[in-house]
Amino acid sequence: MNIYIGNLNANASEEQVSNLFKKYGSVESVKIIVDLHSGNSRGFGFVEMDEQQEGAAAIEKLNNAKFMNQLIEVSEAMPREPKDTQFMINARSKKKSLGSFSKKSV
């Protein structure tokens, strides 16, 4: 089961999050999302638990629980929606068509 965890303390490590969830079952992986430029935590992440029942128990017990002096949000992660590739194609073609201006001499 893939679990979303939000409002994470900026200093929380993947090991600390893993230890928190291990109280409820087997943790397959933990990923804290970081900013690409600064490398700092963005305050949320994902925990993958092996068993559905264990994940559900962790969600029930940990949602709105205090972890590292902050109330965390814990819920089942929603599947990531695919990017709208048609929108991206249309945006690119419009951008190309706008870039062909020429300056007339007077």
N, C-alpha and C positions, 0 to 999 in steps of 0.2 A: 504494500500500500504506500502510495506517495503522499506525504503530509507536508503542508505549508506551515511554516512558523514565521510569524511576523512580530514586529516591535522588539527585535533582538537588541540587546545591549551591544554597542559598537565594539566592545572588547571581548565578546563571546567567541570562543574558539569552536571549531567543529568537534573537537574531543569533548569539550564541556557539554555541548548539545547532545552528542552521542550518549554520554553518561546519564544525562537527564532522561532520555528516552529508553535506555536499556532497562530501567526500572519496570518497564511495561512489556518488554519482549526483545526479540532479536533485531538489532539494527543492521541493515545491509549497508547503508551509506548516509552521509550527511554532507550537504553542500551549502555553505554560506555564500550568498551572492555579494560580490565586491565590485566597486567602481573600477572600470577599465583604466582610467587615467591615474587615480590616486591610490588604488589598491585598498582603500578603506571599505569596511562593511557597509552595505546599503540598508542593513537593518532587517533583512529577511533571508530565509533560506528554505531548504527542503530536506526532509528526512525520509528515507526509504526503509520501511519495515517489512520483514519477510511475511508475516501473517496478518491477514485482514482484521481478525479479532483483536490482536495485540495493538494494531494501529488505531482501531476504534477506541480501545481502552485508553490509550495514550492521549488521544484527542479529547475524550471526555474528561480526563483528570487534569490535563495541562492547559486547556483553553482558559484564558484569563487567570492563569497562575502566575505567581511572582517568581521570576528567574533573574538573577543578577540585578536585583532592585528595580525591575521593570515588569509590568504585566504583559505577558506574551499572548499573542493570538495564535491558536493552533486549529487547523481545519484540514479536511481532505483537500489535496491539491487538485485544481481543475486542469484538464488537459490544455496545453498551449494551443491557441487558435492559429491556424496556418496564416501566413502573411498573405495579403491580398495582392497576388502577383499581377493580376490584370490592372489594378490601380497603379502599381509601380511601373508597368509597361506604358500605360497611358501618360503618366507623369513625365516619364523620360522622353516620350515622343513629343509632348507639348513643349518641353524644355528645349529640345533640339530645334523645333520649328520657330521658337521665339528668338533663337540666337543668330538668325541670319539677316540682320539689319545691315543696310549699307548707307553710307553718308553721301548725300547728293551735294555737288558743288553748286553754288549760286552765282 
